[in-house]
Amino acid sequence: MRIYDGSLDRKSPPEDFLIEKCNDLRWTQAQHDEFCDYDTESFENYLKGHKVILTDHFNIDVAKDLVGKKVIESGGGCYPALYSCKGLSKAVNVEPLFSKFPNEVKDRVEVEAGIECLSIPFEFYKTEEKFDEVWFFNVLMHVRDPYVQLEKAQEIANTVRVFEPVNTEINIEHPHCFTIEWFQMQFPDTEIKKYIGGSTEGFHSVDCAYFTWNST
């Protein structure tokens, strides 16, 4: 397999590729650009996105299906999908940029939703407990090492849900890109489905891979 670091003269990676881990400088640059692009004011748009992912594609009734569950979200941003879920017994948003968000954003997420927000990368989150679910929604393009994040998720949770763009271009903000085939290689016994970019108004204009992995 070839390592793909964005140096190839193409818009998407080859099918037989490995993703290169970000060094500290590269990841810091990516986080800086990601923060500059954050829209902390479009709360309603975030809620619409949560519905598209959780309800329309994972068939979750956010008012009933997660009651009493413990869920951790990697890189949930300023308004994590956890915000749309009712009755969770524990909700953790691991978001490295959270400490930089305006106070009105932090207060809304932490106080009203009861979500614990940690400003650390997901792979550095320390826990002995098991979670019911781990979520990766539009985050793996930004992380230091997507392999480590996915492996850790499978270690600490019974269910892992992924909804991630594929065949995108690498840039400063997005040090990684993925294909449907890459996800199939990481989860060979799981059905990887495809969201067609632009099929939902106001949502992703690019194709996305989405799937649910279960430990049993």
PyMOL commands that set and color helices and strands:
alter all, ss='L'
color gray80, all
select helices_A, chain A and resi 24-37+43-57+81-84+98-100+103-113+122-124+146-156+180-186
alter helices_A, ss='H'
color red, helices_A
select strands_A, chain A and resi 2-4+17-19+70-74+90-94+116-118+131-137+157-165+193-195+208-214
alter strands_A, ss='S'
color yellow, strands_A
deselect
rebuild
show_as cartoon
